[in-house]
């Protein structure tokens, strides 16, 4: 349940925690383009804040139950109005967001015509900055420096920092950007970036996330490999609710807070799609227009798997001689031209053989198993975190059977987070993925001897 009596920006004690959906809404203020401010805490119906590892910015929507015709009287026009949101989960610090309005897609008027309900669409300011400018210049140096320059010169207003979590190789590279929007430019450079920590980990992403320690949002440039190397941040358990350890015993708040209230397995792997998209194998044919040399490079995921880090330890399917998915080299075939010495002193500016096939394979692989969970509201969780799921076997068991499911339990990478806040409570929905298994898949059929 919401409590709006706490002072702004002052963290509340964990002892104030009242239940699994508890939160403190400290600020919900709309500022019009003329500078007029209005406190929305008493008229909001819900706030949803969306974070996505594969999106460049955070977005939100705000639903108002309006009996004062604020839309016309303020007015709310989607014309650079800002919405400031400040809230916390007790014990996890205060989080602050600033959004710009951009749309009100639908309004519903009550049957008496004295109130209306509508949802205001919100985006981070950088989404507007991105559309107002285009990048038309040449860059030289490592790609992480190029991305930093684009961010600071075209997107940043000084309120957020860029965290370069994974440095790129220091090789001199040169690109001429032909009037692209900043985020398109950054994503294009991410695709061509090679990690100095592991050149095979060419799965760079550029995204915005919340940071519970600083209380604000930040932009991050990172490989997926660097994210999955992090220690587990949270553990969640899917069990029947147990609010007391024993009858009339003390309340187990930690259990409430880590208990999964809903779970859905979204995908276990689509092998046809994975073969066609180049997850397991592929071929790239490059043609250097200067030297007139052709070079054919193939990818076999069964071999590439060992060259990068993964969420769990083991190959996602049976790693045996009968694993034939990695043998369809023509299933994903690409032809790409090259131009040696396109720039003086740079032998190869493209490195197509090093990233084109691997990036496609790595990005498809990390999404092979998807799980969605809903938990009590938690302002500290963000995209890019690693969480652990403790999931029981979905079957009848006896006292001698291990309750933990060996294939569904384990570590996962958080790729989407939705914080949902309304006057009745606060929940967090997460989409989790992984590209590997905590235990190896059996390589023998039932009745056969297993491999040693």
N, C-alpha and C positions, 0 to 999 in steps of 0.2 A: 504494500500500500504506500502511496506517495505521502511524503511529509515535506511541506514547503516552509517550515518555520526555522530551518537552519540557515545561518549566515552564509553569504556567497563565498566561495573559494576556501572555506574552512572544512577540512576533512572531519567526518564524524567518527566516533569510536566504534570498533567492531561490537562492543557491548550494546550498542543501540540497535543491533540487527534484530528484526522482529519476525523474519520468516523468509521462505525461499524466493519470494517475489518482491522483497523490500528494496527501496531505493530512496534517494533524496533528490528531488528536482529543485535545484537552487535558482535556476534562471531559465526563462523562456520568454524572450523579448523580441518583438518585431520592430524594426526601424524603417520608416518609409523613406522614399527618395528625397523628401524635404527635411529629414532629420527627426521627425516626430516618432516617439517610442510608445509602445503599448505592451503591457504585461499580459501574456497569453495563458498564464498558469491556470486561470479559473475558467477558461473557455476551450481548452484543447481537449480533443477526444483521444488522440493517440499521436505518438511520434515513432517513426521507424527510421533507423539509421543503418545504411548499407555499406559494407566494406567488401571489396572483391580483389583478390590477388591478381586477377587478370584485367582489372580496370585501373585506369590511371588516377582516378579521384574517388573520393567518398561522396555518396549522395544520400538523400533523405526525403521523406514526405511527412507532412504535418496536417492532421485532420482537425478542423475547428468546428465546434458547435456554436454557431454565431446567432445570437438573438439581438444584436445591436447593429447589424448591418455594417460590420467593420470593413467589409470588402469595398463598399462604396464610400463610407464616411472617412476612412483613413486617408486615401483609399489604398487597396492592394491591387497593383497593376502588373506585377511581374517585371517591374522597371527598377532594377537594382535595389529592391528592398532586401534587407539583411535580416536573418533570424539567428539569434545567439542562444545556444543551448548549453546549459551547465548542469551536470548531475553526477551522482556517484552511487556505487554500491558501498554500504558501510564497511570501512576497513580497507578499501582499495583505492582511495584517492579520488579527487575531483577531475572530471573530464570536461573540456570546453571545446565546443564546435562553433564555427561561424559559417553560415550558408547564405547563398543568394537564391532568391525566388526566381523561377523561370516559367511556371505554368500552373494553371488551375483547370484541370481537364474536365471537371464535372461538378455541378452543384445540385443539391437536392433541397427542395423547399418543403417545410412541414405542411401537413394538411390544413392547419389554421393560418398558414402564411405569416407566422410571427417568428420563425427561426429558420435557419438554413444550415446545411452541413456540406462542407467542401474540403477537398484535400489540396494543399499547396505543395508543389514539387520543388525540391531544393537541391542545389549542387554546391560543391566547393567553389570558392571564387576563382580558382585556377581553371575551371572549366570555361568560364567567361574569358579569362585572359588568353586562353588557348585559341579561341575563335576570333579574337580581335587582332591577332598578330600572325605574321608568316615569316618563316626563316628563309632568307635568301642570301647565303654567304658560303664561303669555303672554310673548312676546318682541317686542322692537321694535328697530329699527336695521337695518343691512345684514345680509344672511344669513350672511356669513362670521363675523361677531361672534356670531350666534346659535349657529352650529355650534361655535365655540370655547367658548362657555359650556356647551353640552351636554356636550362632551368633558371639560372640566375639572371640572364639577360631578357628572357621572354615570358617567364611564368611567375617568378618570385616577386612578392610585394614586401619581403623582409620578415614576414610573420612566421614562416615555416622553414625548417632546415632540410637539406638533402643529406641522407646518410648513404654513403657508398660502402655497402656491406661486402662487396666482392670486387676488388680491383681487377681491371682488365690487363691484358698483356701490354707491355710498354712499347711494342713495335710502332714505328711511325706509320700512320695511315692518313690518307687525305680524301676528303669527300666534298663535293659541291652540292649543297642542298638547294633545290630549285623552287623556292617559295612554297614550302610545305608548312602546315601548322606545327607548332612546337611539339605536341604530343605525338603526332605522326612521325616527326623527325626522330624523337627519342626512341620510339618503338622500332623504327627502322634501324637505328644504330644498335639497339639491344639485340636484334636478330643477328647482327654481324659481329658481336662482341665475343671475345675468347678470354676465359678466366686465367689470370696469372697463377692461381692456386691449383688449377687442374684444367688443362686446355681442352679436355674432353667434355667438361661441364659447360656447354654453350647454351644454357637455358636461362638467360638473363630476363628479368622482369623489372618494370618500373611502376611503382604503385604507392598509394597513400594509405597510411594506417594510423590508428590511434596509439598513443603511448601513455599508459597509465602513470608512469613515473614522472613525466614532464607535465602531464595533464592536457597535452595538446596533440594535434596530429602532425605527422611528418611524412616526407617522401623518402622512398628507399629504392636504391638500385642494388639488386642482389640476384645471384643465381639461385635456382631452386635447391641445388646441392648444398649451398651454404645454410639455407633455412632448415633443411632436414638434418643437418649436423648438430642443431641446437639440442640441448637437453630437454626432456619433457617438462612442460610448464604446468600442466594440469592433468589430473586423473579424474575420469568420470565413470560412474558405475550405473549399470542398468539393472536395478532390482526393484522389488515392491517397496513402496514408501514405508519408512520406518522412522517415525518421529521420536520414539522413545527407545532406549536400549533395553529397558525393562519396564514393567508396569510401575507407574508412578516414579520412574527414574528420571534423571536429568535429560533435558532435551539435547539431541545429537545434532547440533547446528551444522557441523562440518559435513555430516552425511546428507542433510537436506540440500546443502549448497552444491554438492558434487553429484547428486542423483539425477540421472537422465529421465525426464518426464515423457519424452516421445522419441522414437527412433525409426528411421526408414532407410532401407538399403536401396539406393537409387540405381546403382549399376555394378555389375560384377565383371564387366569386360565384354565387348562386342568384337569377336575375332575377325569377322568379315571387314568391319570398319577399320580395325587396327591393321589388317594386312594391306588394305587399299591406301591407308594414310601413311604408311611407311614406318609403323612402330617396330615391326620385327625385322624388316629387311628392305633394301632399296638400292638403287644404282644412280650415280650421277656421272654424266659424260660432259667433260669440260673441253672447250676448244679455245686455244690461245691464238688470237688473230694476228699476233706479232710473230710468234715462233712457228705457227701452223701445226702445233702439236695437239693431239687428242689424248685425253687421259680418262680412263674409266675407274671409278672408285665405288666399291660396294660396302654395304653395312649389314652386319649380321648381329642382331640384338643379343643373341646368346653369348657372343663374345664381348660385345660392348658393355653388357651388364656389369662386368667386373671392373670396368674402368672408371666408374663413378659411384658415389655414395647413394644409398637408398634409405627410405623410411624404415624398412625392416631389413633383415639380412639375406633372405633367400629369394631365389628366382620365382617369379609369380605363377609359372606353370611348371609342369614336370620337366626338370632339367636333365633330360636323358637323350639318348641317340634317337628316340622316337619323337623328339620335339622338332617338328617339321615346319613350323610357322616361319622360322628364320631362314628358310631356304628359297623363298619366292623373290629373287632379286629383281625380276621384271615387274613385280606388282606395283612398285612405285619408282618410275623412271623419269629422270630429269636431265635436260640438256641446258647447259649454261655457258655463255661465252666468257672468255677472260681476255685481259689486255695487260701483258707484262710491261713494266716500265711506263705505265700510263702517266705516272708522275716521276720526275727525276729522283733517282736514288732509292725508289721503292720497287723491289722486284715483283712482289705480289701484294696488291692492295685489297684483294677480294677474299682469299682463303676459302673459296667455295668448298673445297674438299674437306675442310676441317669442321665446318659448321652446318652446311645445308641439310645433309641427311641426319646428322646427330640431333640437331635442334628439333626437327619434326618428330623424331623417335622419342626423345626425352619428354617433350611436352605432351605427347599422346600417352606415354607410359604413366606419367604421374596421375593421370585422370582415369586410370583403368578401373579402380575400385572407389566408389563414392558412397558416402554415408551421410545422412542428415540427422542431426540430433537437436532436441530442444532441452535447455537446462534453465535453472533459475538465473535471473539476470546477473550478469557479471561484467562490470565495466573494465576489468583488467585484460580480458581476452581480446586478441586482435588477429588479423590475417597474418600468415607466416609463422604462427606459433605451432609447436608440436604438443599434441595432447595424447593421453593414453585412455583407451576404452576398455573397461572391464565388462564383458558381455557374457551372459550365461549360455549354455547350450540350449537350443530351442527344442527340447525333447524331455521326456520323462527320464529321470536318473535315480539311481539308488545311492546309498551312503558311500559306496566305494568308487563311484564315478566322479571324475574331476568336473566341477561345475563350469569352469572357464572354457569358453569356446575357443579352440586353438587357431581358427582361421579368421574369425571376426574380431577377436580381441587384439590388442596391441597398439602400436604407435600410429598416429595419423597426422597429416599436415592440414592445417586450417586454411581453406582457400576462400571461404565466404563467411561473413558474420552479419547477422541482422539483430540489432538491439531494438526490441519493441517495448515501448513505455506507454502506459495509459494510467488513468487515475486509480485503477484497481491493482496494478502491479507491473512488474518488469520481468521479461523473459529474454533469453538470448538463443537464437537459432544459428547453428553452424553447419556448413557443408565441409566434410572432411574427405581426404583422399589419401591413397598410398599406391606405390608401384611394386610392392614386394610383400613377402609373407614372413611371419615370425617363426614358422616351422617349414621345413622342406616338404614339397609335394611327393607322395609316394611314387616310386618309379616302377613298381610292379603291381600286377593285378592281384586281386584277392586270391589267395591260394598259392601264389608264386613266392619265391624267396625274394626279399627286398635287397637292394644293393647295400653293401657294407659301407 
